[in-house]
Amino acid sequence: MPTLHFKGKTFVQNHHLAVKYHQLVPKKEFSLTNKVSLHDNLIIQGDNLKALKALLPTYAGKVKCIYIDVPYNTGNENWVYNDNVNSPMIQEWLGKAVDIEDLTRHDKWLCMMMPRLKLLRELLSEDGVIFISCDDNELANLRVLLNEIFGENNFYSQVIVRANSRGQTYNQIAKTHEYLIVYTKNPETELFELEKDSESNDLNLNDEIGAFNVRELRNRNPKFGKHNRPNLFYPIYINPKSSDKDGFCLVSLTESKEFSEMVEPFNSQMKESCWRWGKDKVTKNVSAKTTTSNLVAKKKNDGSYGIYEKYRKTTFKPKSIWDDNSFLNETGTIELRELGLENKFDFPKPKSLVKQCIALATSEGDIVLDSFSGSGTTAQAVLELNEESGIERNFILVEMESYANELTAERTRRVIKGVKTAKSELLKKGTGGSFSYFELGDTIEMESLLRGKNLPSFTEFARYLFYTATGEEFNEKSINEKTGFIGESKNYEAYLFYKADIEWLKKNALTLELCKGLPKFKNKQRLIFAPAKYVDDHTLLDYRIDFCQLPYEIYRIQR
């Protein structure tokens, strides 16, 4: 498979592994919830590379849908490369705006995207889907990069989105579209179909089963006929006296006195065609009444009979061109204005675009992540879709800029609480819901952790240790600071004896008394983190303990 080579690639292709874990600091004053929690809807302010790494202990492999609207790298956005990669060349890039004159702007963009996409893939569930908005500037590069990270066989679709009805001047061609690139984590992943709206719903007939419409059972493909589908060429018999109020008659595979009219699959030129169903499927779909049968006959205008399948499908598969007016970029601007947030953000994505992505990929209890969240369109899309569909989903938004609270979170607050001046009835009353707001805190660095500064809380340290040791999801609800229990993995019960107090850490260790006080043994090895131990290896063996001494720098401090 072809791979992409660009300046800095050798330094960034494993940079996601070197990114340090940061604490996630709750901000109650910016949240809209009674209790701030990492299991709530989340808005996180901070660099998205660091935030994605900080989310791994709780959300690795848990995110069902990712939507990101990445920098298009037009040369006019003045985005800044700020990843502190250990490379003299990349260090030269830091803090400098990327403009149209920058000959390395594509290299910088790829260096920015690669580690983020790798972390996003780690957060994605096995049946997860990622949607990425982009335009021609980086489309080709992005496709090759995604093939490298997600696998070429996980490419799902490249959707054309009509984003500008008038068009922008583009080499003498009015450019009206952007792209939506879709990849999965597993090639067997299938997207859901979309619900038909009232205008496109063509189920205008009703029987005892419900709403339906009809389509001919005859296969309209001219390549198929009796010559190559002999098992699909057979007669169907009609009972002409069984006609109901809609003109539908009963059918059978057996000729009789009642079922006396025969129909074979000939086209309008009287050439042999074939049916779409075999005899077994026909048998399963006919019954004694037209109002409970899914296969019926009806007279055509010329007096002959046609055989019809009743279809009841209320969903459809989207096509690869999305050209509805609700997907236009100007719609996103109007939607911000309706919330009283006009002129706060350039080129916000329309909520209908994000809603459609979410509807295709998610169901009850799923998590949606947007790590380039900007104005917060994704939060509004999730909240409104939850209300409209009756299905509960959660969102995680990450925004680096200072407007994370004043715009991203404020938009979410208004959608939840309602805006009296809004035209939409849903926006007037509000969707309801909650979110917890976090900021990135200090790093958690094992070797320099306890020099007496920036000690993490028990919960944050437990989150880091449990995920690092087991690679499994950390559940904050399971921890018990009193007993030291921090979670149970496939192979371990994990314990942490720790306080964010330098003097306590100097004086405490795993003792025989602590070993005896451990909860009842559950046939799993016990993994215990502590500053030191005052028990021998035989005692550890007796109590099924794997001991991990925290690498505290304080033991080299001269007292």
Secondary structure, 3 states (H helix, E strand, C coil): CCCCCCCCHHHHCCHHHHCCEEEEEECHHHCECCCCCCCCCEEEECCHHHHHHHHHHHHCCCEEEEEEECCCCCCCCCCECCCCCCCHHHHHHCCCECCCCCCCHHHHHHHHHHHHHHHHHHHEEEEEEEEEEECCCCHHHHHHHHHHHHCHHHEEEEEEEECCCCCEEECCEEECEEEEEEEECCCCCCCCCEECCCCCCCCCEECCCCEEEEEECECCCCCCCCCCCHHHCCCEEEEHHHCCCCCEEEEECCCCCCCCEEECCECCCCCECCECCCHHHHHHCCCCCCCCCCEEEEECCCCCEEEEEEECCCEECCCCEECCHHHCHHHHHHHHHHCCCCCCCCCCCCHHHHHHHHHHHCCCCCEEEECCCCCCHHHHHHHHHHHHHCCCCEEEEEECCCHHHHHHHHHHHHHHHCCCCCCCHHHHHCCCCCEEEEEEEEEECCCCCCCCCCCCCHHHHHHHHHHHHHCCCCCHHHCECCCCEEEECCCEEEEECCCCCHHHHHHCCECHHHHHCCCCCCCCEEEEEECCECCCHHHHHHCCEEEEECCCHHHHCCC
